[in-house]
Amino acid sequence: MQNLRKKFPVLNQYIYANTASAGLLSEDLMEWRQGHDLDYLIGGSEMKNKGFAHMPEIKKTVGKFFNCRSENVALVPNFSLGFNLLLEGLPKDKKVLLVNKDYPSVNWPFETRNFKRDYVDADEHMEEHIHAKVKKRDIDVLALSLVQWVDGVRIDFDFLKDLKREFPDLMIVADGTQYCGTEPFDFEASGIDILGTSAYKWMLAGYGNGFFLVKDGAMEHFDLKGIGNGSVDNDASKRNSITFCKFLEPGHLDSFNFGSLEFAVDFLDDIGLDNVQAQLQKLSKRAMSAFSELDLLQPAIAKRKQHSTIFNVKGDEKLFNKLTEQNVVASPRGGGIRLSFHFYNTEEEIDVIATLLKRWASN
């Protein structure tokens, strides 16, 4: 992983603990993008038409990466737009279980459409609370982020599989934006029916691209309304035979943005998600130990059996500004300071942050 750091020039200037906000741009991806736009400059519409024709291959790349059939992959500019298109087709009589303080783009679309709702907290007993709510048999949809954006609480994936097995009629819809790209993931083998993701964070694909993965059984619950020329790939004869995922693609798909997604998937595939996972597990363990020792984490975080590499440490604006002055890039979130670490971070960087926090805490 040390050699990979050279591909991310930001790391020469900062301790970058902010992937939960924006993943870094690699030199390799930048070079691909420059080549793409040079081709566009020279080729114009001829080049772009080739890009549109390449979209099915990009879907195959994404599908293979996550074990999902390519026809069940929808390419979207970001999670939020895709999710709103999706929910326009979900009957309003469905009762939805949400997580309190989950990412706004997960909860708000249900709330503004006045779905019947219930909530659980993302604490050490989150899975138990979810099971108790679902067991009452009045929940139709569980919608949540796989990793919570403020403090990094991660749902137990085995729990989701068991939950789906016990309650097969429950539809599980997940936002993987703070998860995808951190470890190997088999969509077909998971308990999740629909997974949507923006790819500019942990997948390092830049802004303007994302995807949805959909299982066949979930499609029957929707009557999708989003439609446009992109849904038929400029062929009006397909108007009455639009497949499910094409309803989520009503407009042009940009070869620059989705080519970046394809490049990023290939990049992570070359590294190996097993290797990424191993590095993140080391970083998570080091950060959990260091921040717990300083009593900077909420008690519920330390009590969970597994955690991501997103941590929210106690700290105000003054402390955040001190970190910034020391070239530590983080984000103020949820009344604390969110620190997040990807494979290009090191245990030594976590130690530096912990040393700074300990010094200022003792003053």
C-alpha positions as CSV (number, residue, x, y, z in Angstrom):
1,M,0.0,0.0,0.0
2,Q,3.0,2.3,0.6
3,N,3.7,2.4,-3.2
4,L,0.1,3.3,-4.0
5,R,0.4,6.4,-1.9
6,K,2.6,7.9,-4.6
7,K,-0.4,8.0,-6.9
8,F,-2.2,10.5,-4.7
9,P,-0.3,13.8,-4.5
10,V,-2.6,15.2,-1.8
11,L,-0.9,12.9,0.6
12,N,2.4,14.8,0.2
13,Q,0.8,17.8,1.8
14,Y,-1.7,16.5,4.3
15,I,-2.8,13.7,6.5
16,Y,-6.0,13.1,4.6
17,A,-8.6,11.7,7.0
18,N,-11.6,12.7,4.9
19,T,-12.5,10.0,2.4
20,A,-16.0,9.9,4.0
21,S,-16.4,13.3,2.4
22,A,-14.5,12.8,-0.9
23,G,-12.2,10.1,-2.1
24,L,-8.9,11.2,-3.6
25,L,-8.2,11.6,-7.3
26,S,-5.3,9.4,-8.4
27,E,-2.7,10.5,-11.0
28,D,-3.7,7.4,-13.1
29,L,-7.3,8.5,-13.3
30,M,-6.4,12.1,-14.0
31,E,-4.3,10.9,-17.0
32,W,-7.2,8.8,-18.2
33,R,-9.5,11.8,-18.0
34,Q,-7.1,14.0,-19.9
35,G,-6.9,11.4,-22.6
36,H,-10.7,11.1,-22.7
37,D,-11.2,14.8,-23.2
38,L,-8.4,15.0,-25.8
39,D,-10.3,12.4,-27.7
40,Y,-13.5,14.4,-27.3
41,L,-11.7,17.6,-28.5
42,I,-10.5,15.8,-31.6
43,G,-13.4,13.5,-32.3
44,G,-16.5,15.4,-31.2
45,S,-19.8,13.5,-31.6
46,E,-18.1,10.5,-33.2
47,M,-16.1,10.0,-30.0
48,K,-19.1,10.5,-27.8
49,N,-21.3,8.0,-29.7
50,K,-18.6,5.4,-29.1
51,G,-18.8,6.3,-25.4
52,F,-22.6,5.8,-25.3
53,A,-22.2,2.4,-27.1
54,H,-19.7,1.4,-24.4
55,M,-22.1,1.8,-21.4
56,P,-23.2,-1.9,-21.5
57,E,-19.6,-2.8,-21.0
58,I,-19.3,-0.5,-18.0
59,K,-22.4,-2.2,-16.5
60,K,-20.7,-5.6,-17.1
61,T,-17.6,-4.3,-15.2
62,V,-19.6,-3.0,-12.3
63,G,-21.8,-6.2,-12.2
64,K,-18.8,-8.5,-12.2
65,F,-17.1,-6.5,-9.5
66,F,-20.1,-6.9,-7.2
67,N,-21.6,-10.2,-8.6
68,C,-24.7,-8.7,-10.1
69,R,-26.0,-9.4,-13.6
70,S,-25.3,-6.5,-15.9
71,E,-29.0,-6.1,-16.8
72,N,-29.7,-5.5,-13.1
73,V,-27.2,-2.6,-13.0
74,A,-28.4,1.0,-13.4
75,L,-25.9,3.8,-13.9
76,V,-26.9,7.0,-12.2
77,P,-25.1,10.4,-11.7
78,N,-25.4,9.9,-7.9
79,F,-27.3,7.9,-5.3
80,S,-29.7,10.7,-4.4
81,L,-31.1,11.2,-8.0
82,G,-31.3,7.4,-8.5
83,F,-33.1,6.9,-5.2
84,N,-35.7,9.6,-5.8
85,L,-36.4,8.1,-9.2
86,L,-36.8,4.7,-7.5
87,L,-39.1,5.9,-4.8
88,E,-41.4,7.6,-7.3
89,G,-42.4,4.1,-8.3
90,L,-42.9,2.6,-4.8
91,P,-46.6,2.4,-3.6
92,K,-47.2,4.9,-0.8
93,D,-48.9,2.3,1.4
94,K,-45.6,0.7,2.2
95,K,-44.4,1.0,5.8
96,V,-40.7,1.8,6.0
97,L,-38.1,1.3,8.8
98,L,-35.4,3.9,8.9
99,V,-32.4,4.7,11.1
100,N,-32.4,7.9,13.1
101,K,-30.0,10.5,11.8
102,D,-29.1,8.4,8.7
103,Y,-27.9,10.3,5.7
104,P,-30.5,12.8,4.5
105,S,-30.6,11.4,1.0
106,V,-31.8,8.1,2.6
107,N,-34.4,9.3,5.0
108,W,-35.7,12.6,3.5
109,P,-37.1,11.0,0.2
110,F,-39.4,8.8,2.3
111,E,-40.3,11.6,4.7
112,T,-41.2,14.1,2.0
113,R,-43.4,11.5,0.3
114,N,-45.2,10.8,3.6
115,F,-44.5,7.1,3.7
116,K,-45.6,5.5,7.0
117,R,-42.4,5.2,9.0
118,D,-40.7,3.9,12.1
119,Y,-37.1,4.4,13.3
120,V,-34.3,2.8,15.2
121,D,-31.1,4.3,16.6
122,A,-27.7,3.4,15.3
123,D,-26.3,2.2,18.6
124,E,-24.8,-1.0,20.0
125,H,-28.3,-2.6,19.8
126,M,-29.2,-1.5,16.3
127,E,-29.7,-5.0,14.9
128,E,-31.8,-6.1,17.9
129,H,-34.0,-3.1,17.5
130,I,-34.4,-3.7,13.8
131,H,-35.3,-7.4,14.3
132,A,-37.9,-6.4,17.0
133,K,-39.6,-3.9,14.7
134,V,-39.7,-6.2,11.7
135,K,-40.9,-9.1,13.9
136,K,-44.1,-7.2,14.5
137,R,-44.8,-7.9,10.8
138,D,-45.9,-4.4,9.9
139,I,-42.7,-3.3,8.2
140,D,-42.5,-3.6,4.4
141,V,-39.2,-1.9,3.7
142,L,-35.9,-1.6,5.6
143,A,-33.9,1.3,4.2
144,L,-30.5,2.3,5.6
145,S,-26.9,3.1,5.0
146,L,-24.6,0.2,5.3
147,V,-22.2,2.5,7.1
148,Q,-23.5,5.5,8.9
149,W,-22.1,8.8,7.6
150,V,-21.6,10.6,10.9
151,D,-19.9,8.1,13.1
152,G,-19.1,5.0,10.9
153,V,-21.5,2.6,12.6
154,R,-21.7,-0.4,10.3
155,I,-24.6,-2.8,10.0
156,D,-23.9,-6.5,10.6
157,F,-24.1,-8.0,7.1
158,D,-24.7,-11.5,8.5
159,F,-27.6,-10.0,10.4
160,L,-29.1,-8.7,7.2
161,K,-28.8,-12.1,5.5
162,D,-30.5,-13.8,8.5
163,L,-33.2,-11.1,8.6
164,K,-34.0,-11.6,4.9
165,R,-34.0,-15.4,5.4
166,E,-36.5,-15.1,8.3
167,F,-38.6,-12.4,6.7
168,P,-38.4,-13.0,2.9
169,D,-41.1,-10.5,2.1
170,L,-39.2,-7.7,3.7
171,M,-37.5,-5.5,1.1
172,I,-34.0,-4.4,2.2
173,V,-32.8,-1.2,0.4
174,A,-29.3,0.0,1.2
175,D,-27.0,3.0,0.5
176,G,-23.5,1.7,0.0
177,T,-21.8,5.1,-0.6
178,Q,-19.8,4.9,2.7
179,Y,-19.1,1.2,2.1
180,C,-18.5,0.1,-1.5
181,G,-14.9,-0.1,-2.3
182,T,-13.7,-1.1,1.2
183,E,-13.9,-4.9,0.9
184,P,-15.2,-7.7,-1.3
185,F,-18.9,-7.7,-1.6
186,D,-21.2,-10.3,-3.2
187,F,-24.5,-8.7,-4.0
188,E,-26.3,-11.8,-5.0
189,A,-25.3,-13.6,-1.8
190,S,-26.2,-10.7,0.4
191,G,-29.5,-10.1,2.1
192,I,-29.9,-6.8,0.2
193,D,-32.6,-6.4,-2.5
194,I,-31.5,-3.0,-3.8
195,L,-28.1,-1.3,-3.3
196,G,-27.4,2.2,-4.5
197,T,-24.0,4.0,-4.3
198,S,-22.3,7.2,-5.2
199,A,-18.8,6.3,-6.3
200,Y,-16.8,9.4,-5.4
201,K,-15.9,8.4,-1.9
202,W,-14.3,5.0,-1.2
203,M,-14.4,3.8,-4.8
204,L,-12.3,6.8,-5.8
205,A,-14.2,7.4,-9.1
206,G,-14.6,11.1,-8.9
207,Y,-17.9,13.0,-8.9
208,G,-20.9,12.5,-11.2
209,N,-21.2,8.7,-11.2
210,G,-22.9,5.9,-9.2
211,F,-25.0,2.8,-9.7
212,F,-27.9,0.8,-8.4
213,L,-27.9,-3.0,-8.2
214,V,-31.3,-4.6,-8.1
215,K,-32.5,-8.2,-7.6
216,D,-35.2,-9.6,-9.7
217,G,-37.6,-10.1,-6.8
218,A,-37.6,-6.5,-5.8
219,M,-38.6,-5.2,-9.2
220,E,-42.2,-6.3,-8.9
221,H,-42.8,-3.9,-6.0
222,F,-42.3,-0.8,-8.2
223,D,-44.1,1.0,-10.9
224,L,-41.3,3.3,-12.1
225,K,-42.1,6.6,-13.7
226,G,-38.8,8.0,-14.8
227,I,-38.4,7.9,-18.5
228,G,-36.6,9.6,-21.3
229,N,-34.7,9.1,-24.6
230,G,-31.9,7.5,-22.6
231,S,-34.3,4.8,-21.4
232,V,-34.6,3.5,-25.0
233,D,-31.0,4.3,-26.1
234,N,-32.4,6.7,-28.8
235,D,-34.6,3.9,-30.3
236,A,-38.3,4.9,-30.0
237,S,-39.4,1.4,-31.0
238,K,-38.3,0.3,-27.4
239,R,-40.8,2.6,-25.8
240,N,-43.1,-0.2,-24.6
241,S,-40.3,-2.7,-23.6
242,I,-38.2,-0.7,-21.2
243,T,-36.5,-2.8,-18.6
244,F,-36.5,-1.9,-14.9
245,C,-33.0,-0.4,-14.7
246,K,-33.5,1.7,-17.9
247,F,-36.2,3.6,-16.0
248,L,-33.4,4.9,-13.8
249,E,-31.4,6.1,-16.8
250,P,-33.8,8.5,-18.6
251,G,-31.0,10.8,-19.9
252,H,-27.6,10.6,-21.5
253,L,-24.9,8.7,-19.6
254,D,-21.7,10.7,-19.7
255,S,-18.6,8.8,-21.0
256,F,-16.3,11.0,-18.9
257,N,-18.0,10.2,-15.6
258,F,-18.9,6.6,-16.2
259,G,-15.6,5.9,-17.9
260,S,-14.1,7.2,-14.6
261,L,-16.2,4.7,-12.7
262,E,-15.0,1.9,-15.0
263,F,-11.4,3.0,-14.5
264,A,-11.8,3.1,-10.7
265,V,-13.4,-0.4,-10.6
266,D,-10.5,-1.8,-12.6
267,F,-8.0,0.1,-10.3
268,L,-9.5,-1.4,-7.2
269,D,-9.7,-4.8,-8.9
270,D,-6.0,-4.6,-9.6
271,I,-5.2,-3.7,-6.0
272,G,-7.5,-6.5,-4.8
273,L,-10.3,-5.8,-2.4
274,D,-8.9,-8.4,-0.1
275,N,-5.8,-6.3,0.3
276,V,-7.9,-3.1,0.8
277,Q,-10.0,-4.9,3.4
278,A,-6.9,-6.1,5.3
279,Q,-5.4,-2.6,5.4
280,L,-8.7,-1.0,6.5
281,Q,-9.0,-3.6,9.3
282,K,-5.6,-2.6,10.6
283,L,-6.4,1.1,10.4
284,S,-9.8,0.6,12.1
285,K,-8.2,-1.4,15.0
286,R,-5.5,1.2,15.5
287,A,-7.9,4.1,15.4
288,M,-10.4,2.4,17.7
289,S,-7.7,1.7,20.2
290,A,-6.2,5.1,20.1
291,F,-9.4,7.1,20.2
292,S,-11.0,4.9,22.9
293,E,-7.9,5.3,25.1
294,L,-8.4,9.0,24.9
295,D,-12.1,8.7,25.7
296,L,-13.0,10.5,22.4
297,L,-15.6,8.0,21.1
298,Q,-19.3,7.5,22.1
299,P,-19.6,4.4,24.3
300,A,-21.9,2.7,21.8
301,I,-19.1,2.7,19.1
302,A,-16.6,0.9,21.3
303,K,-19.3,-1.7,22.2
304,R,-20.0,-2.8,18.7
305,K,-18.2,-6.0,17.5
306,Q,-17.2,-4.5,14.1
307,H,-16.6,-1.0,12.9
308,S,-15.7,0.9,9.8
309,T,-12.8,3.3,9.4
310,I,-15.0,6.3,10.0
311,F,-14.7,7.8,13.5
312,N,-16.4,10.7,15.1
313,V,-14.2,12.1,17.9
314,K,-15.3,14.5,20.6
315,G,-14.2,18.0,19.6
316,D,-15.4,21.5,18.9
317,E,-14.7,24.1,16.2
318,K,-11.5,25.2,18.0
319,L,-10.1,21.6,18.0
320,F,-11.1,21.2,14.4
321,N,-9.3,24.4,13.4
322,K,-6.2,23.2,15.3
323,L,-6.2,19.9,13.3
324,T,-6.5,21.9,10.1
325,E,-3.6,24.1,11.1
326,Q,-1.5,20.9,11.5
327,N,-2.5,19.8,7.9
328,V,-5.0,17.2,9.0
329,V,-8.0,17.1,6.7
330,A,-11.2,16.0,8.4
331,S,-14.9,17.2,8.6
332,P,-17.0,18.7,11.4
333,R,-20.0,16.3,11.7
334,G,-22.7,15.6,14.2
335,G,-21.3,17.9,16.9
336,G,-17.8,16.3,16.7
337,I,-15.0,15.8,14.2
338,R,-15.2,13.0,11.7
339,L,-12.0,11.2,10.8
340,S,-12.1,8.6,8.0
341,F,-9.2,6.5,6.7
342,H,-8.8,4.6,3.4
343,F,-6.1,2.2,2.2
344,Y,-3.7,5.1,1.4
345,N,-3.6,6.1,5.0
346,T,-1.2,4.6,7.5
347,E,-1.2,3.5,11.1
348,E,1.5,6.1,11.7
349,E,-0.8,8.9,10.5
350,I,-3.4,7.7,13.0
351,D,-0.8,7.8,15.7
352,V,0.1,11.4,14.8
353,I,-3.5,12.5,15.0
354,A,-3.9,10.7,18.4
355,T,-0.8,12.4,19.7
356,L,-2.1,15.8,18.6
357,L,-5.5,15.2,20.2
358,K,-3.9,13.9,23.5
359,R,-1.7,17.0,23.6
360,W,-4.6,19.4,23.2
361,A,-6.9,17.5,25.5
362,S,-4.3,17.8,28.3
363,N,-4.1,21.6,28.0
